[in-house]
Amino acid sequence: MVQVVLGVGMSHAPGMLGWPDAPPRETRDRLDGAIATVREMVNATHPDVIVAFLDDHFDNHYRNLMPTIAVGVAPNNVGPGEHYLEMLRLERREVVPSSSELAETLFKNLIASDFDPARLGELEYGNNLMVPLHLIRPQLDIPIVPVFINVFTPPLMSARRAFNFGEAVSDALGSRTERVAFLATGGLSHWPPIWNERSSPDDLFLQRMKRFQTDGRKVLDEDPDLFSDLGRYEIEMAAKSERPLVNADWDQEFLGALPTGDVRHINGLTYDEVEEQAGHGGHEILNWVALMGAMRGAPARVLAYEPVTEWICGIGVAVYEPETAPSEGVGSAS
């Protein structure tokens, strides 16, 4: 039977790699310490595979074809995409290992449990995985099985459904024998420079993003500077925005539910509340909720939280430690 050895939730803001020195030194030191702890825990628990709850930043899915959930089934993937390299200051890796056998088991068992994921072949990661992976396991020597949740193209699954999905993912691995770590990335509160229905038609950059989000990678042939401009746009937002770019109170309320395993509060979060209080980027907490489900609502330890306006994101790091690895039914929502 599969052994869950670790669960990790952490943010994946591009600025964590692209402009790491922008926040104050004290902020960076606290986050660096938390990330170092995660890195040490990964080393100590020796997972054979990491199952990662991710959202896709229009790298593989677009508004015209956006699955609610998807599983990548391939021996290897790649990343980051060429359009991210300047912004993230990363080299492209042509081999980001996965486990097609475990992914196949997961895919089939999810369908048998009445979840219907789309099946993906080889795919390309962006900052969704490459930022946290570079920080906690830069050698890329642990296979990553990606599980995607749609967080940017409404309608979105509910928080309760995401929790149940996480439970189903954990159950779907039950017959395997690997040591598994779960990873959820994204959030917390932020209003990223991607187009949504509330975007101003006068914002020319967001109209460029809308084209990319709708029509896909071919748009970059005509607009090759889109993602380098995105990095500059984020920096300008942080310097000039007249509205709050992070809602620290909401972030801390969300994180406060994790150490107590408050499944009821987490499952009660609504789309409208998250949209209003945490921004359209805040819906990435669905990945964290799925992680909580995979860990059966066990208590997590919050290692750090910083409202980093320089990265236009509330940055959180939390872990489910080996002694809190799930057993059947613990913390399940009714």
C-alpha positions in Angstrom: 0.0 0.0 0.0 1.2 3.5 -0.8 2.9 5.4 2.0 2.3 9.1 2.2 5.5 10.6 3.7 5.0 14.3 3.3 2.6 17.0 2.1 3.7 20.5 1.1 1.8 23.6 0.2 3.6 26.7 -1.1 3.2 29.7 -3.4 4.8 29.9 -6.8 5.0 33.6 -7.5 7.3 34.3 -10.5 9.1 37.0 -8.5 10.5 34.4 -6.1 13.0 33.6 -8.8 12.7 36.5 -11.2 13.2 39.4 -8.8 14.1 37.7 -5.5 15.8 40.7 -3.9 12.8 43.0 -4.2 11.3 42.3 -0.8 13.0 43.5 2.4 15.8 41.4 3.7 13.9 40.3 6.8 11.0 39.0 4.6 13.4 37.1 2.4 15.2 35.6 5.4 11.9 34.2 6.9 10.8 32.7 3.6 14.2 31.3 2.8 14.2 29.6 6.2 10.8 28.0 5.6 11.8 26.8 2.1 15.1 25.4 3.6 13.0 23.4 6.1 10.9 22.0 3.2 14.0 21.1 1.3 15.4 19.3 4.4 12.1 17.4 4.9 12.1 16.2 1.3 15.6 15.0 1.8 14.7 13.2 5.0 11.5 11.5 3.9 12.9 10.1 0.6 9.8 10.1 -1.5 9.8 7.9 -4.6 7.4 10.2 -6.4 5.7 13.6 -5.9 2.0 14.0 -6.8 1.6 17.7 -7.5 -1.7 19.6 -7.5 -1.2 22.4 -10.0 -3.1 24.9 -12.0 -2.2 25.6 -15.6 -1.2 29.2 -16.6 -2.5 28.7 -20.1 0.6 26.7 -21.0 -1.3 23.5 -22.0 -5.0 24.4 -21.6 -6.7 27.5 -23.0 -10.1 29.2 -22.6 -11.4 27.4 -25.6 -10.5 24.0 -24.1 -10.2 24.0 -20.4 -10.7 20.8 -18.4 -11.8 21.1 -14.8 -9.3 18.4 -13.8 -6.5 16.7 -15.8 -3.7 14.2 -15.1 -0.4 14.2 -17.0 0.4 10.6 -18.1 3.9 10.6 -19.6 7.4 9.3 -18.6 8.8 12.9 -18.7 7.7 16.4 -19.2 9.5 19.7 -19.9 9.8 23.2 -18.5 9.7 26.0 -18.2 8.5 27.1 -21.6 10.8 29.3 -23.7 8.6 32.3 -23.0 9.2 32.0 -19.2 13.0 31.8 -19.3 13.8 35.5 -19.1 11.2 36.3 -16.5 12.1 33.3 -14.2 15.9 33.4 -14.8 15.8 29.6 -15.3 17.3 27.3 -17.9 14.8 25.1 -19.8 14.9 21.4 -18.7 14.1 19.0 -21.5 13.6 16.2 -18.9 11.4 16.7 -15.8 10.8 13.1 -14.8 7.4 11.7 -14.2 6.0 8.2 -13.5 3.7 7.1 -16.4 2.9 3.9 -14.6 1.7 5.6 -11.4 0.0 8.4 -13.4 -1.9 5.7 -15.4 -3.1 4.0 -12.2 -4.2 7.4 -10.9 -6.0 8.3 -14.0 -7.9 5.0 -14.3 -8.8 4.9 -10.6 -10.1 8.5 -10.6 -12.5 7.6 -13.4 -13.6 4.5 -11.5 -14.3 6.8 -8.5 -16.6 9.1 -10.5 -14.1 11.8 -11.1 -13.5 12.4 -14.8 -10.1 13.9 -15.5 -8.8 14.8 -18.9 -5.8 12.8 -20.0 -2.7 14.7 -21.0 0.4 13.4 -22.7 3.8 15.1 -22.4 3.3 18.7 -21.2 5.2 21.9 -20.5 5.4 23.4 -17.0 5.6 27.1 -16.2 6.2 28.8 -12.8 3.4 26.6 -11.4 5.9 23.8 -10.8 9.3 25.1 -11.9 9.5 27.8 -9.2 8.8 25.6 -6.2 10.7 22.7 -7.6 13.8 24.9 -8.2 13.5 26.0 -4.6 13.0 22.7 -2.9 14.5 20.1 -5.3 16.6 21.8 -8.0 18.3 18.5 -9.0 14.9 17.3 -10.4 15.6 13.7 -9.5 12.2 12.8 -8.0 9.4 11.9 -10.6 6.5 14.4 -10.6 3.0 13.3 -11.5 1.0 16.4 -12.3 -2.6 16.8 -11.4 -4.2 20.0 -12.7 -7.2 21.9 -11.4 -8.8 24.7 -13.4 -8.7 27.9 -11.3 -8.8 30.7 -13.9 -11.6 29.9 -16.3 -15.0 29.9 -14.5 -17.0 28.0 -13.6 -14.6 26.4 -11.1 -15.1 23.4 -8.9 -16.2 24.2 -5.3 -13.8 24.0 -2.4 -15.8 21.0 -1.1 -15.4 19.3 -4.5 -11.6 20.0 -4.5 -11.3 18.5 -1.0 -13.2 15.4 -2.1 -11.0 15.3 -5.2 -7.9 15.3 -3.1 -9.4 12.4 -1.1 -10.0 10.5 -4.3 -6.5 11.1 -5.5 -5.1 9.6 -2.3 -7.5 6.7 -2.5 -6.6 6.1 -6.2 -3.0 5.5 -5.1 -3.8 3.0 -2.4 -2.7 -0.1 -4.2 0.7 1.3 -5.1 3.8 0.7 -3.1 5.7 3.9 -3.6 6.6 6.5 -0.9 4.5 9.5 -2.0 4.8 13.2 -1.2 2.0 15.5 -2.1 2.7 19.1 -3.3 0.2 21.9 -3.8 1.3 25.2 -5.4 -0.2 28.6 -5.9 -1.8 31.5 -4.1 -2.3 33.0 -1.7 -4.2 36.3 -2.3 -3.2 38.1 -5.4 -4.6 39.9 -8.4 -2.2 38.8 -11.2 -1.9 40.4 -14.6 -4.1 37.9 -16.5 -7.3 38.8 -18.2 -10.6 38.1 -16.7 -14.2 39.3 -17.2 -13.5 42.3 -14.9 -10.5 43.5 -16.8 -10.6 47.0 -18.3 -10.9 47.0 -22.1 -8.6 49.9 -22.0 -5.7 47.9 -20.5 -3.8 47.0 -23.7 -1.5 44.5 -21.9 -4.4 42.5 -20.5 -6.0 42.5 -23.9 -2.8 40.9 -25.2 -3.1 38.4 -22.4 -6.6 37.6 -23.3 -5.5 36.6 -26.8 -2.9 34.3 -25.4 -5.3 32.8 -22.9 -7.8 32.1 -25.6 -5.8 31.1 -28.6 -2.7 29.7 -27.1 1.0 29.5 -27.9 0.6 30.6 -31.5 -0.1 34.1 -30.2 3.6 34.3 -29.2 4.7 34.1 -32.8 3.1 37.5 -33.3 3.7 38.8 -29.7 7.0 37.3 -28.6 7.6 39.8 -25.9 4.4 39.1 -24.0 5.9 37.3 -21.1 8.9 39.5 -20.6 6.4 42.4 -20.6 4.4 40.5 -18.0 7.3 40.5 -15.6 7.7 44.2 -16.1 4.0 44.8 -15.7 4.0 42.9 -12.4 6.9 45.1 -11.1 5.1 48.2 -12.2 1.9 47.0 -10.5 3.8 46.5 -7.2 5.2 50.1 -7.5 2.2 52.0 -8.7 -1.0 50.2 -7.8 -3.6 52.2 -5.8 -5.3 49.1 -4.6 -4.1 46.5 -2.2 -2.3 43.7 -4.1 -2.4 41.3 -1.1 -5.0 40.6 1.5 -3.0 39.5 4.5 -6.0 39.2 6.8 -7.7 36.7 4.5 -4.5 34.8 3.9 -3.9 34.4 7.6 -7.5 33.3 8.1 -7.1 30.6 5.4 -3.8 29.4 6.8 -5.2 29.5 10.3 -7.6 26.7 9.4 -4.7 24.3 8.5 -3.1 23.6 11.9 -6.5 22.7 13.3 -7.6 20.7 10.3 -10.7 22.9 10.1 -12.2 21.1 7.1 -15.6 22.7 7.6 -14.2 26.2 7.2 -12.1 25.3 4.2 -15.0 23.5 2.5 -17.3 26.5 3.1 -15.2 28.9 1.1 -17.2 30.2 -1.9 -16.1 31.4 -5.3 -17.5 34.9 -4.6 -15.7 35.2 -1.3 -12.4 34.1 -2.8 -12.8 36.4 -5.8 -13.6 39.4 -3.7 -11.2 38.8 -0.8 -8.3 37.0 -2.4 -8.5 38.0 -6.0 -8.8 36.0 -9.2 -5.3 34.6 -8.4 -6.6 33.5 -5.0 -8.6 30.6 -6.6 -5.3 28.8 -6.7 -6.1 27.8 -3.1 -8.1 25.0 -4.7 -4.8 23.2 -5.0 -4.2 23.6 -1.3 -7.7 22.4 -0.5 -7.1 19.3 -2.7 -3.9 18.7 -0.7 -5.8 19.0 2.5 -8.2 16.3 1.2 -5.3 14.1 0.2 -4.0 14.4 3.7 -7.5 13.6 5.1 -7.9 16.9 6.9 -4.9 16.2 9.2 -3.3 19.2 10.8 -0.6 21.1 8.9 2.3 23.2 10.2 2.5 26.7 8.7 6.2 27.5 8.3 5.9 31.0 7.0 3.5 33.7 5.7 4.6 37.0 4.2 2.4 39.5 2.4 4.9 40.3 -0.4 3.6 43.2 -2.4 6.8 43.3 -4.4 5.8 39.9 -5.8 2.1 40.9 -5.8 1.3 37.8 -3.8 0.7 36.6 -0.3 3.4 33.9 0.1 2.6 30.9 2.3 4.5 27.7 3.1 3.0 24.8 5.0 3.8 21.2 5.6 2.0 18.0 6.6 4.7 16.1 8.5 5.3 12.3 8.3 3.6 11.7 11.6 0.4 13.2 10.2 0.3 11.0 7.1 -3.3 10.0 6.5 -5.2 7.0 7.4 -8.6 6.1 5.9 -11.4 8.4 6.9 -9.4 10.7 9.2 -10.9 14.2 9.0 -13.2 13.4 6.1 -16.0 15.9 5.6 -19.5 14.8 5.9 
